[in-house]
Amino acid sequence: MSGDRGRFITLEGIEGVGKTTNRDYIQRLLEQTGRTCIVTREPGGTPLGEALREMLLEHRHEGMSSDAELLLMFAARAEHLHKVIVPALEAGNNVLCDRFTEATYAYQGGGRGINDKKISELENWVQGELRPDLTIILDAPVETGRKRAGQRSAPDRIEKEKNDFFERVRHTYLELASHYPDRIAVIDAGVDLEKVQDQIVHVMTEHGILA
Ligand code: Z5A
């Protein structure tokens, strides 16, 4: 990728921590850098990816095998990278993506118990050397996130897993952040929105995304 490529920022966390709520705010911050910011999501972001998202989340596919789930996530990601993310970055735009490969480590790795090695092989195959410039993990206790999400909509196929699944997901996110502190930041999302957004500005500045 060329030297003047845009920045690739991803948002992560268990359900209900505020990824959707904070997306527009982060987009506005990224646009202050003078570059257009493309906002997208995973699974999804392309017609094929959105079709795969429906298959992954609807209850009709209850009991889907963990390997099938993993491969569908990466199939959607391959299409997303090829059609949206890489062209946008190469055109000099910033890209803000609601979930990316850290979600695969957390949900399919931590949650479902798939070996990290399998995930990293797919990561290297599908992404080559591309990694997000910054991943912001919005972190809150599982009960807080589930309570907030529950007030908003009925649970989908993955959201209806039990609390211990989400505890493993949360734990894996925190582990990833401790392994890659240069590109993954954790924010306390269990507090008022204003305080969450102050922390977002702080980590984006600290990681050189904002001046
Ligand atoms: N998944 C996977 O397994 N593997 C992968 O590789 C990928 C994804 C990429 C879809 O994700 C599912 O795909 C997801 C993981 C899996 N399944 N689960 N669980 P998604 O991102 O589309 O869905 P989600 O995680 O379920 O997101 P969500 O429920 O929409 O949560 P959110 O976007 O983080 O929360 P929100 O909608 O912004 O906020 C929820 C409510 O809380 C809302 O009413 C807000 O007004 C309120 N809120 C937000 N912040 C605050 C604060 N600070 N205080 C008080 N109230 C707040």
py3Dmol code that shows the C-alpha trace and the ligand (Angstrom):
import py3Dmol

protein = """\
ATOM      1  CA  MET A   1       0.000   0.000   0.000  1.00  0.00           C
ATOM      2  CA  SER A   2       1.222   3.528  -0.790  1.00  0.00           C
ATOM      3  CA  GLY A   3       2.728   5.838   1.851  1.00  0.00           C
ATOM      4  CA  ASP A   4      -0.196   8.277   1.769  1.00  0.00           C
ATOM      5  CA  ARG A   5      -2.814   5.735   2.630  1.00  0.00           C
ATOM      6  CA  GLY A   6      -5.561   6.599   5.128  1.00  0.00           C
ATOM      7  CA  ARG A   7      -5.765   5.226   8.658  1.00  0.00           C
ATOM      8  CA  PHE A   8      -7.625   2.043   9.454  1.00  0.00           C
ATOM      9  CA  ILE A   9      -9.462   2.179  12.797  1.00  0.00           C
ATOM     10  CA  THR A  10     -11.603  -0.613  14.226  1.00  0.00           C
ATOM     11  CA  LEU A  11     -14.095  -0.645  17.085  1.00  0.00           C
ATOM     12  CA  GLU A  12     -14.549  -3.712  19.253  1.00  0.00           C
ATOM     13  CA  GLY A  13     -16.195  -4.979  22.416  1.00  0.00           C
ATOM     14  CA  ILE A  14     -18.950  -7.255  23.615  1.00  0.00           C
ATOM     15  CA  GLU A  15     -22.550  -6.447  22.686  1.00  0.00           C
ATOM     16  CA  GLY A  16     -24.106  -3.290  24.077  1.00  0.00           C
ATOM     17  CA  VAL A  17     -20.870  -1.513  25.029  1.00  0.00           C
ATOM     18  CA  GLY A  18     -21.608   1.422  22.695  1.00  0.00           C
ATOM     19  CA  LYS A  19     -19.864   0.699  19.372  1.00  0.00           C
ATOM     20  CA  THR A  20     -22.810   1.954  17.313  1.00  0.00           C
ATOM     21  CA  THR A  21     -23.405   4.875  19.690  1.00  0.00           C
ATOM     22  CA  ASN A  22     -19.814   6.112  19.322  1.00  0.00           C
ATOM     23  CA  ARG A  23     -19.381   5.494  15.591  1.00  0.00           C
ATOM     24  CA  ASP A  24     -20.560   8.935  14.370  1.00  0.00           C
ATOM     25  CA  TYR A  25     -18.514  10.669  17.041  1.00  0.00           C
ATOM     26  CA  ILE A  26     -15.321   8.871  15.935  1.00  0.00           C
ATOM     27  CA  GLN A  27     -16.156   9.513  12.283  1.00  0.00           C
ATOM     28  CA  ARG A  28     -16.357  13.251  13.017  1.00  0.00           C
ATOM     29  CA  LEU A  29     -13.018  13.140  14.844  1.00  0.00           C
ATOM     30  CA  LEU A  30     -11.419  11.309  11.904  1.00  0.00           C
ATOM     31  CA  GLU A  31     -12.817  13.836   9.426  1.00  0.00           C
ATOM     32  CA  GLN A  32     -11.118  16.601  11.388  1.00  0.00           C
ATOM     33  CA  THR A  33      -7.828  15.156  10.085  1.00  0.00           C
ATOM     34  CA  GLY A  34      -8.894  16.446   6.640  1.00  0.00           C
ATOM     35  CA  ARG A  35      -9.585  13.022   5.127  1.00  0.00           C
ATOM     36  CA  THR A  36     -12.926  11.489   4.227  1.00  0.00           C
ATOM     37  CA  CYS A  37     -13.888   8.705   6.644  1.00  0.00           C
ATOM     38  CA  ILE A  38     -15.606   5.609   5.280  1.00  0.00           C
ATOM     39  CA  VAL A  39     -17.706   3.908   7.975  1.00  0.00           C
ATOM     40  CA  THR A  40     -18.407   0.227   7.588  1.00  0.00           C
ATOM     41  CA  ARG A  41     -19.010  -2.931   9.625  1.00  0.00           C
ATOM     42  CA  GLU A  42     -18.310  -6.648   9.935  1.00  0.00           C
ATOM     43  CA  PRO A  43     -19.660  -9.070   9.203  1.00  0.00           C
ATOM     44  CA  GLY A  44     -21.030  -7.021   6.322  1.00  0.00           C
ATOM     45  CA  GLY A  45     -19.968  -3.919   4.428  1.00  0.00           C
ATOM     46  CA  THR A  46     -20.632  -5.355   0.932  1.00  0.00           C
ATOM     47  CA  PRO A  47     -23.732  -6.991  -0.628  1.00  0.00           C
ATOM     48  CA  LEU A  48     -22.149 -10.446  -0.224  1.00  0.00           C
ATOM     49  CA  GLY A  49     -20.933  -9.622   3.292  1.00  0.00           C
ATOM     50  CA  GLU A  50     -24.396  -8.418   4.350  1.00  0.00           C
ATOM     51  CA  ALA A  51     -25.938 -11.638   2.965  1.00  0.00           C
ATOM     52  CA  LEU A  52     -23.387 -13.663   4.943  1.00  0.00           C
ATOM     53  CA  ARG A  53     -24.164 -11.542   8.037  1.00  0.00           C
ATOM     54  CA  GLU A  54     -27.828 -12.512   7.789  1.00  0.00           C
ATOM     55  CA  MET A  55     -26.888 -16.190   7.523  1.00  0.00           C
ATOM     56  CA  LEU A  56     -24.546 -15.877  10.496  1.00  0.00           C
ATOM     57  CA  LEU A  57     -26.962 -14.080  12.801  1.00  0.00           C
ATOM     58  CA  GLU A  58     -30.382 -15.516  12.038  1.00  0.00           C
ATOM     59  CA  HIS A  59     -31.788 -18.270  14.261  1.00  0.00           C
ATOM     60  CA  ARG A  60     -32.476 -20.514  11.238  1.00  0.00           C
ATOM     61  CA  HIS A  61     -28.826 -21.621  11.392  1.00  0.00           C
ATOM     62  CA  GLU A  62     -28.863 -22.604  15.061  1.00  0.00           C
ATOM     63  CA  GLY A  63     -26.150 -25.207  15.694  1.00  0.00           C
ATOM     64  CA  MET A  64     -23.880 -23.988  12.862  1.00  0.00           C
ATOM     65  CA  SER A  65     -20.452 -25.583  13.348  1.00  0.00           C
ATOM     66  CA  SER A  66     -17.738 -23.330  14.785  1.00  0.00           C
ATOM     67  CA  ASP A  67     -15.490 -23.896  11.751  1.00  0.00           C
ATOM     68  CA  ALA A  68     -18.293 -22.936   9.344  1.00  0.00           C
ATOM     69  CA  GLU A  69     -18.888 -19.778  11.424  1.00  0.00           C
ATOM     70  CA  LEU A  70     -15.171 -18.930  11.325  1.00  0.00           C
ATOM     71  CA  LEU A  71     -14.896 -19.461   7.567  1.00  0.00           C
ATOM     72  CA  LEU A  72     -18.011 -17.397   6.840  1.00  0.00           C
ATOM     73  CA  MET A  73     -16.583 -14.517   8.915  1.00  0.00           C
ATOM     74  CA  PHE A  74     -13.394 -14.634   6.837  1.00  0.00           C
ATOM     75  CA  ALA A  75     -15.304 -15.034   3.555  1.00  0.00           C
ATOM     76  CA  ALA A  76     -17.198 -11.830   4.368  1.00  0.00           C
ATOM     77  CA  ARG A  77     -13.892 -10.175   5.376  1.00  0.00           C
ATOM     78  CA  ALA A  78     -12.094 -11.176   2.168  1.00  0.00           C
ATOM     79  CA  GLU A  79     -14.847  -9.553   0.094  1.00  0.00           C
ATOM     80  CA  HIS A  80     -14.908  -6.489   2.357  1.00  0.00           C
ATOM     81  CA  LEU A  81     -11.142  -5.975   2.136  1.00  0.00           C
ATOM     82  CA  HIS A  82     -11.107  -6.460  -1.622  1.00  0.00           C
ATOM     83  CA  LYS A  83     -14.106  -4.292  -2.482  1.00  0.00           C
ATOM     84  CA  VAL A  84     -14.167  -1.619   0.237  1.00  0.00           C
ATOM     85  CA  ILE A  85     -11.390  -1.390   2.824  1.00  0.00           C
ATOM     86  CA  VAL A  86      -8.206  -1.642   0.748  1.00  0.00           C
ATOM     87  CA  PRO A  87      -9.446   0.582  -2.133  1.00  0.00           C
ATOM     88  CA  ALA A  88     -10.616   3.223   0.387  1.00  0.00           C
ATOM     89  CA  LEU A  89      -7.293   3.244   2.255  1.00  0.00           C
ATOM     90  CA  GLU A  90      -5.338   3.346  -1.000  1.00  0.00           C
ATOM     91  CA  ALA A  91      -7.427   6.320  -2.148  1.00  0.00           C
ATOM     92  CA  GLY A  92      -6.244   8.134   0.991  1.00  0.00           C
ATOM     93  CA  ASN A  93      -9.493   7.819   2.969  1.00  0.00           C
ATOM     94  CA  ASN A  94      -9.693   6.838   6.605  1.00  0.00           C
ATOM     95  CA  VAL A  95     -11.741   3.704   7.304  1.00  0.00           C
ATOM     96  CA  LEU A  96     -13.691   3.165  10.529  1.00  0.00           C
ATOM     97  CA  CYS A  97     -14.896  -0.424  10.838  1.00  0.00           C
ATOM     98  CA  ASP A  98     -17.352  -1.653  13.486  1.00  0.00           C
ATOM     99  CA  ARG A  99     -15.637  -4.979  14.357  1.00  0.00           C
ATOM    100  CA  PHE A 100     -12.852  -6.746  12.465  1.00  0.00           C
ATOM    101  CA  THR A 101     -10.472  -9.661  13.068  1.00  0.00           C
ATOM    102  CA  GLU A 102     -10.074  -9.031  16.815  1.00  0.00           C
ATOM    103  CA  ALA A 103     -13.765 -10.015  17.021  1.00  0.00           C
ATOM    104  CA  THR A 104     -12.867 -13.338  15.407  1.00  0.00           C
ATOM    105  CA  TYR A 105     -10.163 -13.990  18.002  1.00  0.00           C
ATOM    106  CA  ALA A 106     -12.601 -13.001  20.753  1.00  0.00           C
ATOM    107  CA  TYR A 107     -15.806 -14.766  19.587  1.00  0.00           C
ATOM    108  CA  GLN A 108     -14.648 -17.741  17.516  1.00  0.00           C
ATOM    109  CA  GLY A 109     -11.372 -18.105  19.477  1.00  0.00           C
ATOM    110  CA  GLY A 110     -12.279 -17.209  23.073  1.00  0.00           C
ATOM    111  CA  GLY A 111     -16.013 -17.851  22.809  1.00  0.00           C
ATOM    112  CA  ARG A 112     -16.152 -20.991  20.650  1.00  0.00           C
ATOM    113  CA  GLY A 113     -12.711 -22.344  21.589  1.00  0.00           C
ATOM    114  CA  ILE A 114     -11.123 -22.399  18.123  1.00  0.00           C
ATOM    115  CA  ASN A 115      -7.345 -22.507  18.267  1.00  0.00           C
ATOM    116  CA  ASP A 116      -5.595 -19.121  17.705  1.00  0.00           C
ATOM    117  CA  LYS A 117      -3.264 -20.703  15.162  1.00  0.00           C
ATOM    118  CA  LYS A 118      -6.160 -21.546  12.858  1.00  0.00           C
ATOM    119  CA  ILE A 119      -7.406 -17.950  13.094  1.00  0.00           C
ATOM    120  CA  SER A 120      -3.989 -16.410  12.509  1.00  0.00           C
ATOM    121  CA  GLU A 121      -3.457 -18.599   9.417  1.00  0.00           C
ATOM    122  CA  LEU A 122      -6.697 -17.250   7.958  1.00  0.00           C
ATOM    123  CA  GLU A 123      -5.790 -13.714   9.059  1.00  0.00           C
ATOM    124  CA  ASN A 124      -2.443 -13.900   7.243  1.00  0.00           C
ATOM    125  CA  TRP A 125      -4.027 -15.478   4.174  1.00  0.00           C
ATOM    126  CA  VAL A 126      -6.927 -13.026   3.834  1.00  0.00           C
ATOM    127  CA  GLN A 127      -5.257  -9.833   5.056  1.00  0.00           C
ATOM    128  CA  GLY A 128      -1.587 -10.290   4.155  1.00  0.00           C
ATOM    129  CA  GLU A 129       0.230  -7.732   6.310  1.00  0.00           C
ATOM    130  CA  LEU A 130      -2.742  -5.396   6.742  1.00  0.00           C
ATOM    131  CA  ARG A 131      -3.672  -4.791  10.390  1.00  0.00           C
ATOM    132  CA  PRO A 132      -5.705  -1.903  11.849  1.00  0.00           C
ATOM    133  CA  ASP A 133      -3.654   1.168  12.785  1.00  0.00           C
ATOM    134  CA  LEU A 134      -5.722   1.374  15.948  1.00  0.00           C
ATOM    135  CA  THR A 135      -8.323  -0.923  17.508  1.00  0.00           C
ATOM    136  CA  ILE A 136     -10.463   0.653  20.225  1.00  0.00           C
ATOM    137  CA  ILE A 137     -11.958  -1.912  22.582  1.00  0.00           C
ATOM    138  CA  LEU A 138     -14.951  -0.534  24.478  1.00  0.00           C
ATOM    139  CA  ASP A 139     -14.896  -2.571  27.663  1.00  0.00           C
ATOM    140  CA  ALA A 140     -17.665  -3.013  30.225  1.00  0.00           C
ATOM    141  CA  PRO A 141     -18.852  -5.842  32.458  1.00  0.00           C
ATOM    142  CA  VAL A 142     -20.914  -8.451  30.598  1.00  0.00           C
ATOM    143  CA  GLU A 143     -24.049  -7.660  32.658  1.00  0.00           C
ATOM    144  CA  THR A 144     -23.789  -3.937  31.764  1.00  0.00           C
ATOM    145  CA  GLY A 145     -23.450  -4.617  28.016  1.00  0.00           C
ATOM    146  CA  ARG A 146     -26.197  -7.226  27.934  1.00  0.00           C
ATOM    147  CA  LYS A 147     -28.570  -5.047  29.904  1.00  0.00           C
ATOM    148  CA  ARG A 148     -28.015  -2.119  27.535  1.00  0.00           C
ATOM    149  CA  ALA A 149     -28.342  -4.308  24.410  1.00  0.00           C
ATOM    150  CA  GLY A 150     -31.428  -6.078  25.774  1.00  0.00           C
ATOM    151  CA  GLN A 151     -33.260  -2.773  26.094  1.00  0.00           C
ATOM    152  CA  ARG A 152     -32.639  -2.144  22.401  1.00  0.00           C
ATOM    153  CA  SER A 153     -33.476  -5.316  20.452  1.00  0.00           C
ATOM    154  CA  ALA A 154     -34.182  -9.077  20.644  1.00  0.00           C
ATOM    155  CA  PRO A 155     -31.017 -11.247  20.737  1.00  0.00           C
ATOM    156  CA  ASP A 156     -29.709 -12.760  17.470  1.00  0.00           C
ATOM    157  CA  ARG A 157     -28.116 -16.237  17.110  1.00  0.00           C
ATOM    158  CA  ILE A 158     -24.803 -15.196  18.681  1.00  0.00           C
ATOM    159  CA  GLU A 159     -26.244 -12.764  21.245  1.00  0.00           C
ATOM    160  CA  LYS A 160     -28.313 -15.539  22.755  1.00  0.00           C
ATOM    161  CA  GLU A 161     -25.206 -17.338  24.058  1.00  0.00           C
ATOM    162  CA  LYS A 162     -24.898 -17.526  27.855  1.00  0.00           C
ATOM    163  CA  ASN A 163     -22.944 -15.113  30.069  1.00  0.00           C
ATOM    164  CA  ASP A 164     -19.899 -17.409  30.376  1.00  0.00           C
ATOM    165  CA  PHE A 165     -19.461 -17.257  26.571  1.00  0.00           C
ATOM    166  CA  PHE A 166     -19.348 -13.439  26.758  1.00  0.00           C
ATOM    167  CA  GLU A 167     -17.001 -13.546  29.762  1.00  0.00           C
ATOM    168  CA  ARG A 168     -14.557 -15.563  27.610  1.00  0.00           C
ATOM    169  CA  VAL A 169     -15.038 -13.101  24.732  1.00  0.00           C
ATOM    170  CA  ARG A 170     -14.333 -10.148  27.022  1.00  0.00           C
ATOM    171  CA  HIS A 171     -11.303 -11.878  28.541  1.00  0.00           C
ATOM    172  CA  THR A 172      -9.859 -12.587  25.057  1.00  0.00           C
ATOM    173  CA  TYR A 173     -10.281  -8.940  24.024  1.00  0.00           C
ATOM    174  CA  LEU A 174      -8.379  -7.824  27.132  1.00  0.00           C
ATOM    175  CA  GLU A 175      -5.646 -10.393  26.454  1.00  0.00           C
ATOM    176  CA  LEU A 176      -5.277  -9.187  22.851  1.00  0.00           C
ATOM    177  CA  ALA A 177      -4.886  -5.619  24.126  1.00  0.00           C
ATOM    178  CA  SER A 178      -2.152  -6.667  26.531  1.00  0.00           C
ATOM    179  CA  HIS A 179      -0.277  -8.484  23.713  1.00  0.00           C
ATOM    180  CA  TYR A 180      -0.501  -5.575  21.244  1.00  0.00           C
ATOM    181  CA  PRO A 181      -0.545  -2.350  23.312  1.00  0.00           C
ATOM    182  CA  ASP A 182       0.912  -0.351  20.402  1.00  0.00           C
ATOM    183  CA  ARG A 183      -2.188  -0.918  18.248  1.00  0.00           C
ATOM    184  CA  ILE A 184      -4.994  -1.958  20.624  1.00  0.00           C
ATOM    185  CA  ALA A 185      -6.410   0.359  23.303  1.00  0.00           C
ATOM    186  CA  VAL A 186      -8.988  -0.452  25.969  1.00  0.00           C
ATOM    187  CA  ILE A 187     -11.526   2.138  27.086  1.00  0.00           C
ATOM    188  CA  ASP A 188     -13.777   1.904  30.125  1.00  0.00           C
ATOM    189  CA  ALA A 189     -17.227   1.941  28.481  1.00  0.00           C
ATOM    190  CA  GLY A 190     -19.146   1.296  31.692  1.00  0.00           C
ATOM    191  CA  VAL A 191     -19.260   5.023  32.466  1.00  0.00           C
ATOM    192  CA  ASP A 192     -21.260   8.038  31.134  1.00  0.00           C
ATOM    193  CA  LEU A 193     -21.072   8.599  27.374  1.00  0.00           C
ATOM    194  CA  GLU A 194     -19.233  11.910  27.849  1.00  0.00           C
ATOM    195  CA  LYS A 195     -16.482  10.170  29.825  1.00  0.00           C
ATOM    196  CA  VAL A 196     -16.268   7.384  27.225  1.00  0.00           C
ATOM    197  CA  GLN A 197     -15.796   9.992  24.496  1.00  0.00           C
ATOM    198  CA  ASP A 198     -13.088  11.836  26.471  1.00  0.00           C
ATOM    199  CA  GLN A 199     -11.171   8.548  26.638  1.00  0.00           C
ATOM    200  CA  ILE A 200     -11.667   7.996  22.890  1.00  0.00           C
ATOM    201  CA  VAL A 201     -10.078  11.373  22.098  1.00  0.00           C
ATOM    202  CA  HIS A 202      -7.245  10.577  24.497  1.00  0.00           C
ATOM    203  CA  VAL A 203      -6.327   7.197  22.957  1.00  0.00           C
ATOM    204  CA  MET A 204      -6.679   8.492  19.389  1.00  0.00           C
ATOM    205  CA  THR A 205      -4.286  11.316  20.235  1.00  0.00           C
ATOM    206  CA  GLU A 206      -1.898   9.039  22.115  1.00  0.00           C
ATOM    207  CA  HIS A 207      -1.751   6.640  19.148  1.00  0.00           C
ATOM    208  CA  GLY A 208      -1.030   9.446  16.685  1.00  0.00           C
ATOM    209  CA  ILE A 209      -4.389   9.282  14.888  1.00  0.00           C
ATOM    210  CA  LEU A 210      -5.392  12.807  15.974  1.00  0.00           C
ATOM    211  CA  ALA A 211      -2.892  15.663  16.180  1.00  0.00           C
TER     212      ALA A 211
END
"""
ligand_1 = """\
57
Z5A
N -18.899 -11.459 15.211
C -18.163 -12.614 15.391
O -18.582 -13.526 16.088
N -16.951 -12.722 14.772
C -16.444 -11.765 13.937
O -15.350 -11.922 13.384
C -17.233 -10.567 13.762
C -18.448 -10.453 14.412
C -16.720 -9.483 12.890
C -22.641 -8.839 15.132
O -21.991 -7.760 15.673
C -22.205 -10.136 15.757
O -21.132 -10.713 14.995
C -21.667 -9.973 17.141
C -20.263 -10.574 17.126
C -20.230 -11.354 15.873
N -22.509 -10.761 17.997
N -22.606 -10.622 19.214
N -22.799 -10.567 20.312
P -22.640 -6.328 15.860
O -21.506 -5.418 16.158
O -23.512 -5.951 14.772
O -23.633 -6.532 17.105
P -23.415 -6.318 18.608
O -22.080 -6.521 19.193
O -24.439 -7.177 19.143
O -23.561 -4.771 18.755
P -24.640 -4.048 19.515
O -25.500 -4.912 20.356
O -25.293 -3.217 18.468
O -23.832 -3.231 20.577
P -23.119 -1.840 20.468
O -23.182 -1.287 19.100
O -21.792 -1.982 21.092
O -24.014 -0.945 21.457
P -24.944 0.319 21.110
O -26.060 -0.093 20.212
O -24.128 1.478 20.721
O -25.492 0.611 22.575
C -26.453 -0.229 23.197
C -27.386 0.613 24.110
O -26.615 1.184 25.169
C -28.037 1.797 23.388
O -29.323 1.940 23.837
C -27.178 3.013 23.802
O -27.903 4.188 23.828
C -26.739 2.595 25.204
N -25.422 3.151 25.587
C -24.295 3.196 24.841
N -23.283 3.753 25.526
C -23.769 4.054 26.752
C -23.186 4.638 27.930
N -21.893 5.021 27.990
N -23.979 4.777 29.007
C -25.278 4.376 28.992
N -25.881 3.824 27.895
C -25.148 3.659 26.804
"""
view = py3Dmol.view(width=600, height=400)
view.addModel(protein, "pdb")
view.setStyle({"model": 0}, {"cartoon": {"style": "trace"}})
view.addModel(ligand_1, "xyz")
view.setStyle({"model": 1}, {"stick": {}})
view.zoomTo()
view.show()
